[in-house]
């Protein structure tokens, strides 16, 4: 029974560790497989098997050429990342993005992924000042929100107000912009990355056991 409780308590946490690693491994294997199959398009007279009698040596040559192509691919991706931070690269990406936005269905997927990756990766989520709890959509119900800065106070009100983004789950690229009195939010005591992990997993993956048990009051 103790072993069963251990599996029940930690099974989903283990899945959340395995799944990202599996996706990365699958992507790397897919890239390797595509590049490896490119040997089939090489003219027969140019293949190592044609002028080498030793199949092991031909295999090593093919493996080395595949590794070289993977390195070139990685350098190309790195160059794309470097170019995206400069004016010309930004303009080219804007043109490509505008073209994708005209394609039905694909534009929705592209837009959601683009916004999510920008939110998480850009400066480690530095556009979000801190993670807070606030009562939303009604009193007594608490949700996670990201403080993006101070908001102008309504006229004749001396209290300080915060600009808070409340994401939906499991798709945090959509949500609500709220102007909330600063004294009505509570610090969540978690990083932006931990908050996104909680949202994407529907609360299954908590930032830590202490976060799960800490009172928001």
N, C-alpha and C positions, 0 to 999 in steps of 0.2 A: 504493500500500500504506500509506503514511504517513497519507493521508486516511482510509482505511478504519479504521486503528487509532484515529485521533482520534474517529471516529463511534462505534466500538464502546466506547471508554472513557467517553465523555461522553454517550451517547444517553440512558441511564436517568436520569442526573442532570438532563438537560434536561427529560425527562418530568416529573420531580418538581417542577420549577419551573412547567411549563406547566399541569399538572393542577389544582393549587389555584387558579391564576388563572382557569382555564377554568370551574371549579365556581362561583367567585364571580361571574364574568361571566354564567354561565348563570342563576344565582339572580336577579341584578339584572335580566336580560332577562325572566325569567319574571314577576317582580313588575311590571315595566313593562307587559308584555303583558296581564296580568290587569287592571291598572288601566285600560289603554287600552281594553280590550273593555267596560269598564263603561259607555262612552258608548252602547253599543247598548241599554242598559236605560233610557236617558233618553227621556222622551216626545218624539215627533217634533216637536211644536210648540216644545219648549224647545231643540232642537239648533241650533247656530249656522248650520248649512247651511240651515235653514228660513227665517230672517229676514235672512241675509246673502247677497248675490248673489255675493260674491267667495269662491271656495272656498279660496284661499290664506289669507284672513283667518280663515275658519272652522277651517282646520287649525291655525293659530297659537293660536287660542283653546282648541282641544282639547288641543294640546300643553302650553299653559300650565296648564290645569286638571289635566292628568296630572301635571305636575311638582309642582303644589301638593299633590295627593293623596299623591305619593311623599314629600314633605316631612312631611306629617301622619303618614304611616305610620312614617317614621323617628323622629319625635318620640314616637309611641306606643310604639315599641320601646324608646326611651331611657327613657320614663316607666316601662315595665314593669321595666327593669333597676333604676331608682331604687327602685321600690316593693318589689322583691324583697329589698332590703337593710334593710327596715323590718319591724317585728313583724307588722303586719296583712298586708302583702304576703307574708311568709314563710308565714304560716298558710294564706292562700288558695292559694299554690303547693303547699303540703303536701297540701291537700285534693284539688287537681287531680291531683297526682302519685299519690295513693292510689287515685283513681278509674282512672287509666291502668294502674296495677299490677294491676287486676282483669281487664284485657282480655288474653286469650291472644295470644301472638306479639308484639303491639304492646308489651307490657310489657317483653319481653326487649330489643327494640331501644331503647326509651325509657331503660331502666335503664343499658344499656351506654353510650349517648351521653351521658346525664346524668353518669355517673361519670367518663367520659373528659374531658368539658369542664370539670368541676369540678377534676379533677386538674391539667389543663394551665393553665386560666385563673385559678383562684382564687389571687390574689396571685402570679401568675407561677410557680406550683408551689412556693410557699414552705413548704408542709407537708412537702416533701422537703428535708432538710438538704443532702445532697450525693449525687452519683452515684458508685458504686463498682463494682469488679469483685470477684467472689467465686467460689470453686469450688463449682459446683452444676450438675447433681445428683450429681456424683461428683468425686473428686480428679482434677485434670488437665483438667477441662472448666470453662471460665470463662463467666460470664454477667453481665449488667448488673443492678444492684440499686439501690434508692433508700433511703438512710438516713432514717428518720423520727424517730430519737431514740435515747437510751440505754435499754437494757433491764436489769431487775434481774438480777444475777448469781446463778447457782445456788448453793445452800448450800455453804459451805466452799471456794468458788473465788474467788480474789482478782482474776482477770482482769476487764477491762472488756468488756461485751457491748453490741452494737448491735441495735436493731430495724431489720430490713431487709425491704423489700418487693421481691420479684422478680416482675416482670410477665411474662405470656405474650406471644407475638407471633404475628400482627399485632394482636391484641386485648389491649392492656395493661390493660383494666379488670378482668381476672381474673389471678390469680397466687398467690404463696405468701408467707406471713409467716414470716420466719426470725429466730431469735436467734443472732447470729454473734459470736464473739470479735473485738474490734476489731483485733487484730494479724493477723487472717486475711483482711482485706479490703485492696484496693488502690484508691487514688483513680483514677477514670477520667479526671479532668481535662477534663470536659465539663459543660455546663449541663444542667438538666432538659429544656429544650426540645430540645437537641441529642440527648439520650438518647432522647426520645420519637420524634424523627425517625428515628433509627437503628432503633428497634424497629418502628415502623409500616411502614418500607420493607424489613423483613427484612434489614437490614444493607447494602442497596444504597446508601443515602444515609448516608455517614459524616459525623461532625461536621467533620472536616478530614482531609487526607492524613496529618498527623502523628499523629492519633488512630488511624488505621488501622495505622500501622507501629509505634507505641509498644508496647513489651513490657509486659504486665500484671505481670510479676515485678519 
